[in-house]
Amino acid sequence: MSFGPSRFRKILIANRGEIACRIIWTCKEMGIRTVAVYSEADRDSLHVRFADEAFCIGSAPSAQSYLNIPNIIATAEIFNVDAIHPGYGFLAESAYFAEICEACNIKFVGPRPAAIRLMGDKVEARRTMREANLPVLPGSEEALKTEEDALRCAREIGYPVIIKASAGGGGRGMRVVRTEEDLGAALQTASTEAAAAFRNGDVYIERYVERPRHIEIQVLADEHGNCIHLGERDCTIQRRHQKLLEEAPSPVLTPELRERMGAAAVKACQDVGYTNAGTMEFLLDEDNRFYFMEMNTRIQVEHPVTEMVTLADIVRNQIRVAEGDALGYTQEEVLIVGHSIECRINAEHPRTFAASPGLITTCNLPGGPGVRVDTAVYPGYFVPPHYDSMIAKVIVHARTRDQAVARMRRALEAMVIEGVHTTIPLHREIMDDAEFQSGMYSTKFMEQFMLRNDLGKQN
């Protein structure tokens, strides 16, 4: 496919770190100038250095900088940008922010505000997907109002159940309940945690699947009615519902199951009029039955594994769709070649998982065939304590999964970051783990892996 010159002259990136750099790289290729915004803690960050222009929007706390909508919009107007790319996290799934952008005649690089709001409410999203004939786990039809409602619903669907935050994500506001006696306390804890994390204490309940795979489908949709998927990512390896490692394609999906899940995700997007990039997340049970879990209305942290196996540039697609272009290719033209694995490298102690901010004294990043590193760190960079602890993503691509595992092992051995603790040793151990190498694992993997390797006792 080929496109003419970009219609956007300048894009403001309302984010930081590696995803801000990632967006800058694509904008440079497209001939689009970029504006970086940064907090006082990020004054020396790489996204500030590599953007064409940069402006400080507040002090270190996110609420005073990366979540400060008035300051971001004012900066966008001062620098006369055409669009704002929100990346992931922060304001990426804020329907309010998208509406403010629209009101100020600034294009939001993402879906329409109505779609963000619809999918941001997990209860409403479940109802909508059920109406679109997507399989959904049995659970409450609306947010739980009382403990009696929760008890009634749990009895109907059977234990174990899981309580989830309606506006949630990242494992916050979630509790697994195995007995009726534990339901009341879990409900209160989940609601309190959800209110603190999302300013919304609403929770719902659904059947808990014991040993599922976490499979997500990457979708792209333009404003002309075209919608495709770019295959799946397997995000099953998680700790406390936080993803640690992703791969594409999934080791357990057959071509037929991939086609069914992809087609279901595309149809659901078309039914709700979704546009731009998005991710449909599913649970896959041990009998290969899949169930809609939630939709993320933004680019994902793990998008590189999809890019590696499809050669797609998802950020470029996001921008082109925001400019009003058609996707330019069909589902039949999407090819999935080889295997890709991504390891998220966090500034954390690899055994206790305690955060480890501080000065990076040594930084050697791996290279060679089939290795990509998305990062914003360098020797002399200070990892601030104010934000998420992820400092890099190591992504590899090879012809087979076994070759990708070997390539990742080699890449991790060559990666040296000193001055702070990192999870590099943890990922090296995962690469050597027989269960991981088999590909036959579930969301219980990390729990069992930590027991096998005597990890996390101090956490």
C-alpha positions in Angstrom: 0.0 0.0 0.0 1.1 3.6 -0.5 0.0 6.9 0.8 0.6 10.5 -0.1 2.2 13.0 2.3 0.7 13.2 5.8 -2.1 15.7 6.3 -0.9 16.3 9.9 2.0 18.8 10.1 2.5 18.5 13.9 1.5 16.0 16.6 1.7 16.5 20.4 2.5 13.3 22.3 0.7 13.3 25.6 2.9 10.7 27.2 6.5 9.9 28.3 9.2 7.2 28.2 9.4 4.5 25.6 6.0 4.9 24.1 6.6 8.6 23.5 9.9 7.7 21.7 8.1 5.0 19.7 5.5 7.5 18.4 8.3 10.0 17.6 10.1 7.4 15.4 7.0 6.8 13.2 6.2 10.5 13.0 9.8 11.2 11.8 9.3 8.6 9.0 6.1 10.2 8.1 7.5 13.7 8.0 5.4 14.9 10.9 6.9 17.3 13.5 6.5 16.3 17.1 5.9 18.2 20.4 6.9 16.4 23.6 5.4 17.4 26.9 7.2 16.5 30.1 7.2 16.8 33.8 10.0 18.3 35.8 11.2 14.8 36.7 11.5 14.0 32.9 13.4 17.0 31.9 16.4 14.8 30.7 14.3 12.1 29.1 14.9 10.9 25.6 11.5 11.8 24.3 12.3 15.4 25.2 15.6 15.2 23.3 14.3 13.6 20.1 11.0 15.5 19.7 11.2 18.6 17.5 9.8 20.8 20.2 9.2 20.2 24.0 7.5 21.9 26.8 7.3 21.3 30.6 3.7 20.9 31.7 4.1 20.5 35.5 5.8 18.9 38.4 6.6 15.2 38.8 3.2 13.8 40.1 1.1 12.7 37.2 -1.9 14.6 38.4 0.1 17.8 37.9 1.6 16.9 34.6 0.7 14.0 32.4 -2.9 14.0 33.7 -3.2 17.8 33.6 -5.6 18.3 30.7 -5.7 22.1 30.8 -1.9 22.3 30.6 -1.7 19.7 27.8 -4.4 21.5 25.7 -2.8 24.9 26.3 0.5 23.5 25.1 -1.1 22.0 22.0 -2.7 25.4 21.2 0.5 27.3 21.8 2.5 25.0 19.5 -0.4 24.9 17.0 -0.6 21.1 16.6 -3.0 19.3 14.4 -3.4 16.2 16.6 -2.6 14.6 20.0 -1.4 11.0 20.3 -2.1 9.8 23.9 0.0 6.6 23.8 -1.1 4.2 26.5 -1.9 4.8 30.1 -2.5 8.4 31.5 -5.2 9.9 29.3 -5.3 7.3 26.5 -8.7 6.0 27.6 -10.2 9.2 28.8 -13.4 9.9 26.8 -13.4 13.4 28.5 -9.9 14.2 27.2 -10.9 13.0 23.7 -14.0 15.3 23.8 -11.9 18.3 24.9 -9.6 17.6 22.0 -12.5 17.6 19.6 -14.0 20.8 21.2 -10.6 22.5 20.6 -10.4 21.3 17.0 -7.5 19.1 17.7 -7.7 15.5 16.4 -7.4 12.8 19.0 -5.4 9.9 17.6 -7.7 7.1 18.8 -11.4 6.1 18.7 -14.3 8.4 19.1 -15.2 9.5 22.7 -18.4 7.5 22.7 -16.5 4.3 22.0 -13.9 5.0 24.7 -16.7 5.6 27.2 -18.7 2.5 26.2 -15.7 0.2 26.4 -14.3 1.9 29.5 -17.3 0.8 31.5 -16.7 -3.0 31.7 -20.3 -3.7 32.7 -21.7 -1.8 29.7 -19.0 -3.3 27.4 -20.0 -6.9 28.5 -23.7 -6.0 27.7 -22.8 -4.5 24.3 -20.6 -7.5 23.3 -23.3 -9.9 24.4 -25.7 -8.1 22.1 -23.1 -8.4 19.3 -23.2 -12.2 19.9 -19.7 -12.4 21.4 -19.4 -15.1 24.0 -19.3 -13.5 27.5 -18.7 -15.3 30.8 -21.8 -15.6 33.0 -22.0 -12.8 35.5 -23.9 -9.7 36.8 -25.8 -7.7 34.2 -25.0 -4.4 35.9 -22.8 -3.0 38.6 -23.6 -4.6 42.0 -25.6 -2.4 44.3 -25.6 -4.5 47.5 -24.0 -7.5 49.0 -27.3 -9.3 48.6 -27.1 -8.7 44.8 -23.6 -10.2 44.8 -24.7 -13.2 46.8 -27.6 -13.9 44.5 -25.5 -13.6 41.4 -22.7 -15.8 42.8 -25.2 -18.5 43.7 -26.7 -18.4 40.2 -23.3 -18.8 38.4 -21.5 -20.9 41.0 -18.2 -20.5 42.8 -15.5 -19.6 42.3 -16.3 -16.1 41.0 -14.2 -13.0 40.4 -15.1 -9.5 41.4 -13.9 -6.8 39.0 -13.9 -3.0 38.9 -16.3 -1.6 36.3 -13.8 1.1 35.4 -10.8 -1.0 36.1 -7.7 -2.5 34.7 -4.2 -3.6 35.7 -5.5 -6.0 38.3 -6.8 -3.3 40.7 -10.2 -3.8 42.2 -10.2 -7.5 41.5 -10.8 -10.3 43.9 -11.3 -14.1 43.4 -13.9 -15.5 45.8 -14.2 -19.3 46.4 -16.8 -19.4 49.2 -19.9 -17.5 50.1 -18.4 -16.7 53.5 -15.6 -14.7 51.8 -17.8 -12.7 49.4 -18.8 -9.8 51.5 -15.3 -8.8 52.6 -13.9 -9.3 49.1 -16.7 -7.1 47.7 -15.9 -4.3 50.1 -12.1 -4.5 49.4 -12.5 -4.6 45.7 -14.9 -1.6 45.7 -12.6 0.4 48.0 -9.6 -0.4 45.8 -11.5 0.5 42.7 -12.6 3.8 44.1 -9.1 4.7 45.1 -7.6 3.7 41.7 -10.3 4.9 39.3 -12.5 7.3 41.3 -15.3 4.8 40.7 -16.1 2.1 43.2 -18.6 0.2 41.0 -17.8 -3.5 40.7 -19.4 -6.5 38.9 -19.1 -10.2 39.2 -18.5 -13.0 36.8 -17.6 -16.7 36.7 -13.9 -17.4 37.5 -12.0 -19.6 35.0 -9.4 -21.5 36.8 -6.6 -22.2 34.2 -7.3 -19.9 31.2 -5.1 -18.4 28.6 -5.2 -14.7 28.1 -5.6 -14.0 24.4 -6.0 -10.7 22.8 -6.9 -9.7 19.2 -5.4 -6.6 17.6 -8.0 -4.8 15.5 -7.7 -1.8 13.1 -10.7 0.1 11.8 -11.0 3.2 9.6 -13.7 5.7 9.2 -14.9 4.2 5.9 -16.3 1.0 7.4 -13.2 -1.2 6.9 -12.1 -3.3 9.8 -9.4 -6.0 10.0 -7.5 -7.9 12.7 -3.7 -8.5 12.9 -3.9 -11.9 14.7 -3.5 -12.6 18.3 -1.1 -12.0 21.2 -0.8 -14.4 24.1 -0.5 -12.4 27.3 -1.0 -15.3 29.7 2.1 -14.9 31.8 1.2 -12.3 34.4 1.9 -11.5 38.0 -1.0 -10.1 40.0 -2.9 -9.5 36.8 0.0 -7.5 35.4 1.5 -8.8 32.1 5.2 -9.7 32.2 5.7 -11.4 28.8 3.8 -11.6 25.6 4.1 -13.6 22.4 2.6 -13.8 19.0 1.2 -16.0 17.7 -0.2 -18.0 20.6 1.4 -21.4 21.0 -2.1 -23.0 21.5 -4.3 -21.4 18.8 -5.0 -23.4 15.7 -5.5 -21.5 12.4 -9.2 -22.3 12.6 -9.6 -20.9 16.2 -7.6 -17.8 15.2 -9.9 -17.2 12.3 -13.0 -17.6 14.5 -11.7 -15.3 17.3 -10.5 -12.7 14.8 -13.7 -12.7 12.9 -15.7 -12.3 16.1 -13.6 -9.4 17.2 -13.9 -7.7 13.8 -17.7 -8.1 13.7 -18.1 -6.7 17.3 -16.0 -3.7 16.3 -18.2 -3.1 13.2 -21.4 -3.5 15.2 -20.4 -0.7 17.6 -18.9 1.5 14.9 -15.4 1.4 16.4 -12.5 3.2 14.6 -8.7 3.3 15.0 -6.6 0.7 16.8 -8.0 -1.4 19.6 -7.6 -4.7 21.3 -10.2 -7.2 22.2 -9.2 -9.3 25.2 -10.5 -12.8 25.7 -10.1 -15.7 28.1 -9.6 -19.1 26.5 -10.5 -22.0 28.7 -9.0 -25.5 28.7 -11.7 -26.6 26.2 -10.7 -23.8 23.7 -13.9 -21.9 24.4 -13.2 -18.1 24.3 -15.0 -15.4 26.2 -14.9 -11.6 25.8 -13.2 -10.0 28.8 -12.7 -6.3 27.9 -11.6 -4.0 25.1 -8.7 -1.6 25.3 -9.3 1.5 23.2 -5.7 2.4 22.6 -2.3 1.1 21.5 -1.1 -1.7 23.8 2.3 -2.0 25.6 2.7 -5.3 23.8 2.0 -4.0 20.3 5.5 -4.7 19.0 5.1 -8.5 18.9 2.2 -8.0 16.4 4.3 -5.6 14.4 7.1 -8.1 14.2 5.0 -11.0 12.9 2.9 -8.9 10.5 5.3 -6.1 9.5 2.6 -3.6 10.3 3.3 -0.2 11.9 0.4 0.2 14.2 1.2 3.8 15.2 1.4 4.7 11.5 -2.0 3.1 11.0 -3.4 5.0 14.0 -2.3 8.3 12.5 -3.5 7.5 9.0 -6.9 6.6 10.3 -7.0 9.8 12.3 -6.2 11.7 9.2 -9.2 10.1 7.5 -7.5 7.6 5.3 -8.7 4.1 4.5 -6.7 1.2 5.9 -5.3 0.5 2.5 -5.3 -3.3 2.8 -7.7 -6.2 3.4 -7.8 -9.1 5.8 -6.6 -11.4 3.1 -3.4 -9.4 2.7 -2.5 -9.7 6.4 0.3 -12.3 6.8 1.6 -13.7 10.1 5.2 -14.8 9.7 7.4 -16.5 12.3 7.2 -16.0 16.1 7.8 -13.0 18.3 8.3 -12.7 22.1 8.4 -9.5 24.2 9.8 -9.3 27.8 8.9 -6.2 29.8 12.0 -5.1 31.8 11.0 -3.3 35.0 13.2 -1.4 37.5 12.3 -3.8 40.2 14.2 -6.4 42.3 13.9 -9.6 40.4 13.1 -11.7 43.5 11.1 -9.4 45.7 9.6 -7.2 43.0 10.2 -4.1 45.1 10.5 -0.9 42.9 14.1 0.2 42.3 14.3 3.9 41.1 17.7 5.4 40.8 20.6 6.3 38.5 21.5 4.0 35.7 25.3 3.8 35.7 25.7 1.2 32.9 23.4 0.4 30.0 24.1 -2.0 27.2 21.2 -2.9 24.9 21.2 -6.1 22.9 21.2 -6.1 19.1 21.8 -8.6 16.3 19.3 -10.4 14.0 15.7 -10.2 15.0 16.2 -8.1 18.1 14.3 -4.9 18.9 14.5 -2.8 22.1 11.9 -0.2 22.9 13.3 2.0 25.7 14.0 5.6 26.8 16.9 4.8 29.2 20.6 5.5 28.7 23.8 5.6 30.9 23.3 8.4 33.4 19.4 8.3 33.2 17.7 8.6 36.5 14.7 6.3 36.8 12.1 8.4 38.7 9.9 6.9 41.5 6.8 8.7 40.3 5.7 6.5 37.4 5.3 2.9 36.2 8.5 0.9 36.7 8.8 -0.5 33.2 12.0 0.9 31.6 12.4 -1.2 28.5 10.8 -3.9 26.3 13.0 -6.5 24.6 11.3 -8.0 21.5 12.6 -10.8 19.3 11.5 -12.4 16.1 12.5 -15.7 14.6 11.1 -18.3 12.2 9.9 -20.6 15.0 9.0 -20.3 18.7 12.0 -22.4 19.8 14.3 -20.1 17.8 12.6 -17.1 19.3 13.1 -18.4 22.8 16.8 -19.0 22.1 17.1 -15.5 20.6 15.5 -13.9 23.6 17.8 -15.8 25.9 20.8 -14.5 23.9 19.4 -10.9 24.0 18.8 -11.0 27.7 22.3 -12.3 28.3 23.7 -9.3 26.4 21.5 -6.7 28.1 23.3 -5.0 31.0 21.6 -2.4 33.2 23.5 -1.4 36.4 22.7 1.1 39.1 19.2 -0.1 39.6 17.7 -3.6 40.1 15.9 -5.0 37.0 13.8 -8.0 36.1 16.3 -9.2 33.5 17.4 -12.2 35.6 13.7 -13.2 36.1 13.1 -13.2 32.4 16.2 -15.3 31.8 14.9 -17.9 34.3 11.5 -17.9 32.5 13.3 -18.6 29.2 15.0 -21.6 30.8 11.7 -22.9 32.3 10.5 -26.2 30.9 6.8 -25.3 31.2 7.3 -22.1 29.4 9.4 -23.7 26.7 6.5 -26.3 26.1 4.1 -23.4 25.5 1.5 -25.3 27.5 0.9 -22.9 30.4 -1.9 -20.9 31.9 -2.4 -17.8 34.0 -1.2 -19.9 37.0 2.2 -20.0 35.4 3.9 -17.3 37.6 2.4 -18.6 40.8 3.9 -22.1 40.1 7.1 -20.7 38.7 7.7 -18.6 41.8 7.1 -21.7 44.0 9.5 -23.7 41.9 12.2 -21.1 42.1 11.5 -19.9 45.7 10.7 -16.3 44.5 8.8 -13.4 46.1 8.9 -14.5 49.7 9.9 -11.1 50.8 7.4 -9.2 48.8 
